Amino acid sequence: MIQVFAFYLFAAIVVASAVMVIMARHPVHSVLWLIMAFFNAAALMVLVGAEFLAMLLVIVYVGAVAVLFLFVVMMLDIDFAAMRAGFIRNFPLGLLMAAILLAELLLAVGVYNAGGITLGVADGSAMQPATASNIEALGALLFGRYILLFEIAGIILLVAMIGAIVLTFQPPKPGARARQDIGKQIRRRPEDATVMKNPEIGQGVEL
Amino acid sequence: MTEFFQGLGLSYEWAWTVATIAGVLIISLLVMFSVAMVIYVDRKVLGAIMLRRGPNVVGPFGLLQSFADGLKVFLQETIIPSAANKGIFLLAPIITFTVALAAWAVIPFDAGVVLADINVGLLYILAISSLGVYGVVMSGWASNSKYPFFSAMRASAQMISYEVSIGFVLVCVVLFAGTFNMSGIVEAQRGFGLGIINGYVVHPLLFPMWVVFFISALAETARAPFDLTEAESELVAGYQTEYSSMAFALFWLGEYANILLMCSLNTLLFWGGWLPPLDIPVLYAVPGIVWFLLKTFMFFFMFSWIWATVPRYRYDQLMRLGWKVFLPMSLVFVAVISGYLMATGHFA
């Protein structure tokens, strides 16, 4: 009873926030609604007993990815009039994408009801809870049965990361600007940089 | 506590609900009370190091100073700048405050004295503390003023950077403990060092990780020497510049609740939590919560001590320390510690 209530509460908030993401007039508000949607999706995962995935969703998406979104969106200088002017022009494209998504969703629900895969039970009740805890079960699968796929995914991410660094890295132009050498800064002592002078009144100081 | 309410004739579900709400209220009240006292301690320590008296007027030894301040801000007017984004401006301090209190749900104060003894306790803390940055970023942006905005940009970069190395340090601790449950981590430290010392910090591989964690905790809570987000000599008061009265107080309370949380995490993860320092029966005569509070207070004293002693970092030094020193170091330690544990048959 309380589970059903909690599910409908969280699900309704997810959907409402998702609608607000595209309806909000200000991009920063959109990102904040998106964070709300992430958060409630995590709550839904807790409801089906996937607490590890829920925490990961919050740590990775809310804690890191959405912060970067917010960071970028806040610094944009957005012309709202220009943004709305493109609405009619892009409308057919948006409609097409919506239709594709709807078709995919219907297909997925159809396949699920036909009982194609045995991940869950078709009447909507969750799968039997595993005996091992979330983290152990996931770890055993990732590092046992799917070790190859897992490692390949890791390598792809590593390559992507190095690629991003290579693309954005600009070697300093020779003679452009002095680079800081932290070791040199730490080794510097007051004696190297300062002199004590005790000038007579009315006399200048020669350095 | 559920049993107590069941004894009053409630059904299990209702007893659980009432017990949980009561637990939430008790923990929030105690945390708020500790925050008030700890602000007083902070000012006294700072005063002592600077050869001043510190607060000494309100109540005996100035003990009631924080409550007087609280009453004062409560009676002041909340000023909302006319150019501010009103909703987000008001939401930001509420988020900071709520998030700072929410993390306390999984902190065990003594054996079994914990509101939610969940399996993913440590991950929950990591998740909740990663939300803390939103309060700062939202307030900085919604104020529609340049210094708060600079502060918000600094805060978001700083907090994300240090969360990464904190994550790796936590991985090292979890490798030793074999669980994400906070009580489990504390129990795993019983008699860890030579069979007599309680606490992970005595291990030569974990001691450097504790140092990294402690410094990252300073950066994560934007405490001196990493208080770049509210550097008063450059940014007025950072993201809090446009805030007044209760909105400002909520930031203040949330900040100190976060500092206390980081102190208690130091205690729980590396210094044996509620266990006495040595695994000797006579020391168990002292209640566990006393050990927990003593250790947490010791770390808070270190936080104030550092505040009074160390000058502020430059921003590029802060970023360098996070990304070029702590991140590679903690990554190497994750590899070394897993190798060490495999070699010594820890997982067998």
Interface residues (C-beta under 8 A of the other chain):
Chain A: I2 H26 V28 H29 L32 I35 E51 F52 M55 L56 V58 I59 V62 G63 A64 V67 L68 L70 F71 M74 M75 S133 N134 I135 Q180 I182
Chain B: E13 N85 I88 I118 N119 V120 L123 Y124 L126 A127 I128 S130 L131 V133 Y134 V137 M138 W141 F149 A152 M153 S156 I160 E163 F180 D316 Q317 R320
